[in-house]
Amino acid sequence: MSKKYLTRFSLIFVLIFTALVFQDAFSQTPTLNDPLYKTDFVLPDINYKNETLTLKLEFIGFDQSLIDESDIESQLYNDFKHSTGIPLSEFHFDFEFNYVSTVERDALQAYIESIAVNGSDTGYELNLTLLMEDLSSGVRSDIFIPRDGMSIDAELVNDYLYNNLYEEPTGAPGYTFFLMNYSNLDSADHTLEHWYDTFGTGLDSNETIDWWYSGYSNLTKRAAPGWGGKYRFCYLDLSARSWFLDYVATAWGALGGGGPELYYQHPDIENLTATYDVSTQTGKDMLNQYLAEWINDYLGNVFSGPVYSDIPIGKTISLQVLVLNNLTDNGYPQADIDFCISQYRILNQLENDFPWIDWQIEINWFELTDYPQFYNFIRDNIQEDINGKYIEVSYGLYQLLEDELGIHFDLTGADIVLPCYFFLTDSIGFRWGGVSFAGLGGMGWEILLATQNSIFEGGVIGEYRRGYSNVMIHELGHSLGLPHPHSSSYGWGGDFISDVMSYFGYDDCFSTFFIDGVGRSHTDSNYVRAIWEYETALQLYNDSGRPVEMIDQLTLINNTFDALPIAYQEMDYNTSATLSFLLRELIGDLTFDLTSSPPPTFPVNQYGFLAVLVVLPLIFLGIKIKKKRQ
């Protein structure tokens, strides 16, 4: 039995149990004079929810005299409205500056040193010269070369901070950002640096992930300056080194990589302070600008839980994937390649991350030749350059696929339908505007592209390279309104989180920040629309002479209106989103009953026990379905 149906069963059980326990209390038909009932039902305050978040900035290892809080705060973004299509999606950040004690700083350093691998060939650095040559020639060289230094497990440090320094928000919702400086872990000449390594296992292949983008492999771990996403905090060690931003600025300029941020010019804080003397006012100003730019990066890309498009809001979402397989006709039996996308694995991840949504996942396989309009178009429009054969999707294929969505997908199968074409081609890549992609999404439907060389090393059956279930989850995230945790507006530093939307991480799950963003958006949208719909329903109720039969329904609606902002304020967005959908269903039922002819009649106490006790079971169940992170 799925988690979704277990939750529904639990709700039914709780309600039946509640009804039995309180049966005697409602054995008599209440009257309008009972305190249980009120007849003056009014609209809730549309600004009832708290839209202010607090970001706690925890400085570890910094000289407090160098931190100019007023200067930093004057440079920070504190108001966000990512989408104009979601009512009440605006919120404000307050900032709290804190300084971790020397004892706690030393304890964290001792822990880091106890788990670190320190010595020769413990990590990788990027050979920029080879990378630039590869970009010109189309050849793939060993651009990641071994280096000496201190390799630290990023997840272990994340868990240490959670267990020892992090404090859950109380009284007001918010997040925490640990800003660390452990320059003393590096050698004086900087030949030995430190970094925080992340590792991953393929969702479909169950193999250690060692691939990098654009055909690069043999990279079994990725060096980050910090990490986060599992909990409601991130940490960033500004003295740690990562090659990622060098790669971004060199190879991904077409994607917006590179920019004016100081971290592109100074890969760690030692480099910055070697350039600018922080004992001078100019040096101090540059340090505070450096800190503010990093904080803004995480504010805009991560902590604000950005949802950028006019996202569809629906209780049921149907993902329909049409696999168009041209590999079997070229020597790859379907039994050997069907590992690359899994209905079960996708469903399990989505139900874990967004349990308030009823997910429907359907994957169907066909030969590409069964769709001659697609097969012929691809065959007739192949181009080739130093990087191989490809189709420029924007030159006609995109429009062809979009025009036929209604033919190949059931677009009325759920509140929201997300169609996806998944092409498996024989060594033919897809590009958009000249940029190769494995997935293209965010337009309400998706395109995936794989070849034998992307799913197998060297195209050899059984030598698994990667699957595409996590690519599908990533592209579906765009259709939920989620961006990457990097942007031209806020920079690329936010990629150092555990999130399937990140270009840096290995993860198949969504981070707590992005789950919060979707939960807030669904709650905001439904809450405001529920108020609008309730206004209509109350007018109908008053015009109908305030029929006594409707009082229990109205009481239940009001109790739900009261419960929702409480869950929202506690950052329990699972429960608030669940209640928001329930609220609109209840109002819809009330409106239907008030407009039916003749109006239905039922006992006054039909909803009685539910109206009084709906809040506790729903909050209880909301706790039961709290987010589990992987």
N, C-alpha and C positions, 0 to 999 in steps of 0.2 A: 504494500500500500504506500503510495507516495506521501511525502510530507504535507502536500497540499490537502489531500483527503483526510489525513490524520488530523490536521488542524480543523477541518470542517466537522469531523466526527467529534472532536473534543468540544467544539462549540455546541453541537446538538446535545452532547452528554451533559455539559454544564448547565444548559438551559433546562433540560428535563429534570436534572437533579434539583435545581433551584426551584422549579415548579412544584416538585413533590414536597420539599422542605417547607415551602411557604404556602402550601395548599390551603391550610386552615385560615391563614391570614386573608385569603381572598375568596373564602367560601360564601361570603355575603357580597351582594352587588353593591359597590360603593355608590355614593350619591355625590352630587356636585358640591355639597357642603363639606365633604371630607377634605382634609388638608392635602391628600395625595393629588387632588385635581385642581387645576387653575384654568380659568377660561380666558384670561387676558394674555394670550401668547403674542410675543413680540419678536422682532428680528434681533439676532445677536449683533454685537459690535463687529463691524467688518475689520477693525484694526485690533481685534482681541489678541492675536498671536504676537509674541515677542519676536521681532525681526532683527534684533541686535545680537551680534556674536562677539565674544571676547577672545582675542588672540593673546595668549600668554607667551612672552618672549623670555626664554630662560637662557641666560648667558653662562657658559661654562669655560673657565680658563681665560677670561678676558680681564684686563685691567679696567676696573669700573671707571677710573678717572678719565679714560679715553672715550667712553661711551657718552655721547651727547644725546640724551633721550629726546629732547625737544627738536633737535636737528633731524634725527632719524624719523621721528613721528611726522614732522612736517613734509617729509618726502614720501610717506606711505599712502597707498590707496586705501580708503576706508569706506567707500560706498560702491555697491555693485548692483547692477540690473542687467543680467546677461541676456534676457529675452523680453521683448515687448509683448509676446503672445501669451504670457503666463501671468494672470492677475496676482498682485502682491508678491512678485518675485524679487522685490528690492530688499536689501538688508544692509546693515551698517556694522562696521567693526570698531570696537574699542580695543585699546592696546594696554597691556600690563607688562612692565619691565621688571624682571627678577634676576638675581645673581646667585648662582649655586655656590655653596660654601666650599672653602678649600678642602675640607675633609671629604665632602661628597665628590669633588672633582678628583681628588687623589684615589678615592675608592674606585671610581669608574676607570681611571687609568690603570690601576692594578688589575682590574677585571679584563680590560682590553689586552694588557700584556700577557695575562694568563691564557687567553684563548688564541692569541695571534700566532701565525706561522711566520717566522722571521729568518730570512736567509737568502740563498741564491735561487733565482728562477721561481720566485713565489708569485709573480704576476706578469702582466703584459704592459708594454707601452706601444704607442702608435708610431710607426715609421712614416712620417708625413711625406717624405720624398718619394717612397714607393707608392703611397696612396695617390699622389698627384700624377705619377707616371701611369698608374693603372687607369685613372680617369681619362687619360689621353689615349691610351692604347687599347683598352678593352680587356687587357690581360688581368688575371687575378694572382697577385703575388702574396707572399707571407708578410702582410703589413703589420701583424701583431707579433712583436718580438719579446722574448722573455726578459724580465728585469728583476733586480734584487730589491728587497725591502720587506715591509711588514704587511702581510695579508691578514685582514680581520674579517670575521664572519659578520656580515651586516645584520642578519636576522637575530643573532645572539645578542648583539649590542641593543637592538630594538627591544628585545624582551627584557634585558637588564634595565633599561630606562623605564619600561612599563612597570616592572616590579619594585623599583627602588626610588625613582624620581618623579614619575608622572603622577598627577592627581586628576581624577575624573572631574569634569566641570560640575560644580554645585551652585545652585541658586540662579545661574545664568548659563545659557549654552555657549560653547566655545571650543577652541582647539589650543594646542600647545606646540611651540616651535623651539627646539633645543638648538642653540647656536654654540658650537664647540670650537675650542682652539687648543690643539695638542701638538704644537710645533716642536716640543721637546722630544717627541717620538722620532723625529727625523734627524739624520746626521747633520753636522754643522755645514758640510759642503753640499748637502742635498743630493748626494749620490744614492742615499737610502731614504726613500719616502715611505709613507703609510697610506693605506686606502681600505675601503670596506667592500669586500667581495660578495657578489650575489651569484647564486647557482640556480639551475632549473632543470626540470624533467618534463619531456614532452607529454602533453595531455593525451595525444593519440598514439605516439610511438613508444611511450614509457621508457625512452632512452635519454641519457644525459644530453642536454642541449649544448651543442658546440658551434652552431652556425651563427653567422652574422649576416647583415644585409648585403645585397648585390653579389651574392655568390661566394662570400667569404666563409671559411670554416675554421675548425681547430681552435676555437676560443671557448674553453670550458667554463670560464667564469668572467664576470664583468666588474671592473673596478669602479666604485661609486664613492663620492665624498660623504654620503649619508644615505639614510633610508627612512621609510615610513609607509603608512597606508593600512597596516593591520589594525592599528588603534587610531585614536583621534589625535595623533601627534606625528611630527616628523623630526628627524635630527639631521643636522648638517655640520660636518667638521670642516671649517674653512681652511684648515691646515692640511687637509688630505688632498691627494692628487687623483684625477681621473682623466683618461684620454678621450672621453666621450665628447666633450665640448670642442676639442680640437677636430674630431671627426665631423661633427655637425657643421662647424664653420668652413671646413674644407670641401666636404662631399655633398652637403645638403643645402647649399645656398639657395637652390631653386625652391626648396621647401620653407624658406624663411630662416634657415639656420644662420647664426652669426648676427651680430648687432652691436649697438653702442655699449652694452653692459660691460662693466669693468672686469667681470670674471672671464670674458673672452681674452682680455689683454693680460690678466694676472691669474694664472691657474690655481694659485693658492695664496693664502694671506701673507706667507713669508715673502713671496714675490712682490706683493703690493708694498709691504713695509720696507723691503729693500730698495724700492723705487722712491717711496715717499717717507720721509722721516716723521714718524708720528709724534715726536716731541715738539714739532712745529705745528702751527695752526693749520697750514695747508695739508700737512700729512694727516692730521686728525680729521680734517674735513673729508679727505679722500677715504679714510677708513670708514667713517660713518656713511658716506655715499655707497661704498662697497657693501656694507651691511644692509642698507636700505634697499639696494637693488636686488639682493638675494631674497630679502623678506617679501618685496613686491612680487617677485617671480612666483613664490609659493602662494602668496595671497591670491593673485589672479588666476593661476593655473590649478591650484590644489585646494586651499582652505575655503575658498568661496564656493566650492562644489559647483563649478560652472555648468549650466545647461543653456546652450547657445541658440537653439532654434525654436520655432513655434512647434514644440513637440506635441505629438498626438497623446491624448490622455484616454486610456481605456483600461477596463478591468481585465479583459481577455486580449492577449496578443498572440497571433499566429505567425510563426516563422515557417515559411514554405521554401524549401531548397530544391531546385531542379538541377541535378548533376548531369552535365552534358559531357560524356566520356568519349574522348578520341584516343585514349591510350590503349584500350583493349584491342582496337583494330591495328595497333602498332606494336603488339607483342607483350602487353602487360595485362594478364588475366584480371578480371574484376576482383576475384577472391584475394589477390595480392595487393590491391590498391584501395579496397573499400575501408581500410583502417583509417584513412586520411580525414574522414569526417564522421562524427557519431551523434546520432539523435539523442542517445541516452546521456552522453557526457555533456552535451550542450544544455539539455534540460536540467540535469542535476546542478550545474553551475548557476543557471539563471534562477532556479527555484531557491537556491541557497542565498543568492545575493538580493533578489527582489521577491520575497515570498508573498507580498500582497497582490502580485499579479498572477492571473491564471494563464500559464504558458502552454501553448500547443506547438509542438515541433514536428515537422514532417519533412523527410528527406527521400526523394525519389531519383533513381538512377536510370538514365537512358543513354543510348549511343548518340553521339553528336550527329552522325549521318542520318538519324531518324528525324532530324530537324534541318532539312536541306537549305532553308533560307539562311540559317546561321552558318552552317558548314560551308556553303558556297561563298558567302560574304567573306568569311575568314580566309578561305583558300584564295580568293581573287584579290585580296587587299594586303597580302603579306609584304612587309618591308624588311630591309636588312641593313645593319651597320656593324661597327666593330664589336658591338655587344650581342649580336645575333639577330635572329628573326623575331619580328614583333608585329602587332597590330596597334595602330593609333586609334584607340576606342572612340575618341571624340570625332573621328572622321566617319560618321555614319553608323557604326555598330551600336553606339549608345542609343541613338534615336530608334533604331530597329528594335532593340531589346525593350525599350520603354513602350513603344507602340504595341507590343504584343503581350504586355503584362496581363491584360484581361483575358487573353486566350489560354495562357499556360498556368494561371494561378487563380484560386478561389478568393477573390478580393472581398467577398462578403462573409468569409468564414469565421470572423471574430470582430470584436470592436476595432482592433487594429490588425492589419495584415501586412507583414513584411516579406515580400518576395525576394528570392535570391537566385540568380543564375550562377552556377559553379562550373566553369570550364576546365576540363583536364585535356591539355593539348600536347601534341608531340613537338616539344622544343620550340614552341611559339609563345613569346611573352606578350603581355598587354601593357600598354602605356597610356597615360593621360597627360596631355600637354608635354610629351617627351619624357615623363617620369614613369619608370616601371612601378608596377604595383602588384601585390598579391590579393588585395581587397580594395574595393571602392564602395563607399557607403555614405549614409547621411542624407540621401535624397528620398527616403521612404522605401527604397529597395536597394539591393546590393548586387555587386558583381565580384566573384572570386575567380582567381586564375592560378592553376598549378600545372607544372610539367613533371615529367619523370625525374628531372634533375633537381627539382625542388622538394619532392617527397622522398627520393632515394639519393644517397651519395653516389655521384657519378652515374645515376640512372640504373644502378644495380639493384634488382629486386631483393628485398630483405635487408638491405643496408639503409635503415630508416634515417631520414634526415629531419623531417618535420611533418606534422599533420596540419589540418586547416580548421579544426573545431575552434581553436582559440582565435584564428583569423575571423571566423564567422561571428564569434562572440564580440570581438573588437568592432567589426563593422555594424553589428546590431547596436552596440553602444552608441554609435553616431546617430542611429535612427531614434534612440531614446533622448537625443539632444546633447550627448556628451562629446566634448572635444578631446584632443590629445592634451596631456598635461604639459604642453609646450605651445607657444604661439608667438607670432610676430609682435603682439601687444605686450606680453609679459616675459618673453624670453624662454629659454630651453632648460633652465635648471630644475624645473619641476618634474622632469622625467625620472628623477631618482626616487620613485615610489613604487610600491607593489600594486600594480594596476595593469589590467589587460590593455588599457588605452595607451600605455607608455611605450615609446619606441625603445627604451633602454631595458626594461624589465623582462622577465621570463613568464610573467604570471598569466593565468587563465581567469582569475577572479577580478572583480572590481574592488577598488580600495574603499575603505570606510568613507572617505571624503566624497567620492563620486556616487556611492550608494545614498549617502545623505543628500546629495544634490538632487537626485531623481526623486527621493522620498519627499523632500521639501517641495519640489515643483508639483508633484502629483497632489500633495496635501493642499498647497496654496491654491492651485487651480480649482480643485473640487470644492474647497471650502468657500471660496468666493462665489462660484457658480451655484453652490447649494443655497447661499443666502439669497441670490437673485431668484432662484426657483422657489424658495420658501416664501418669498414675498408674494409671488403669484398664488401659491397654495393658500396662504393666510387670507388673501383677498377672496379667494373662492370660498374658504371656510366662513368668513364673515358674511359674504353674500348669500350663503346657504343657511343663514340663521344660526350659525355656530352649533351644528348638530352634536348632541352628546355622544353619539357613537364614535366620533373622531378624537375624543379627548385623550384616550390612551395612546393613539398614534402620535398625536402632537407632543405628549409628554415624553415619549420615547425619542422623538426627534430633538426636543430641547435638551434632554439628558446627553444625547450624542454630541450636540453642539457644545455642551459644557465640557465633555471629556476630551474632545479632540485637541484643543489648545494646551491642555495639561500635558498630554503625551508629546506634543510638538515642542513645548518649552523644555521638556526633559530630554530632547533629542532622540526620542523613541519614534523615529519616522516610520518604522514598520507599522506600529499601531496607529499613528496619526493618518497614514495613507490608507490603511484598512478602514478606519472609521470614516474617512472622507468619502470613500466609495459607498460604504454602507449608508451614510447620510443621504447621498443623492438617490440611492435606491428607495429608502424610506420615504423621501419627499415625493419621488415618482409614484410610489404606491398610493400615497395620500392624495395626490392630484388625480390619479386615475379613479380612486373611490369617490372623490368629490364631483367628478365630471361624468361618472357612469349614470345611465338613465334606465330604470330608476336606481337611485343610490343604494348600495348594499346596506343591510341592517345586520348588526351582530351585537352580542352582549357587550355591555359597557366595559366588563373586565376582560375582554379578549386579549388585550396587550398589558393588562394590569401588572402582573408579576414581572414582565419583561421591562416595562417602563421604569420600574423602580431599580431593577438590578442589572440593567444592560451594561452599565459602566464597569462594574467589577469583573464580570466574565471577560469582557473585551480587553480590558487592561491586563488581566491575568494571561489571556491568550497572546496578547502582544508581547508580554515578557517571554512566553514560551517560544515564540518564533523570533526572538532576538537574533541579530546577525551572527553567523558563525563564520569566522575567517579561516581561510586555508593557509 
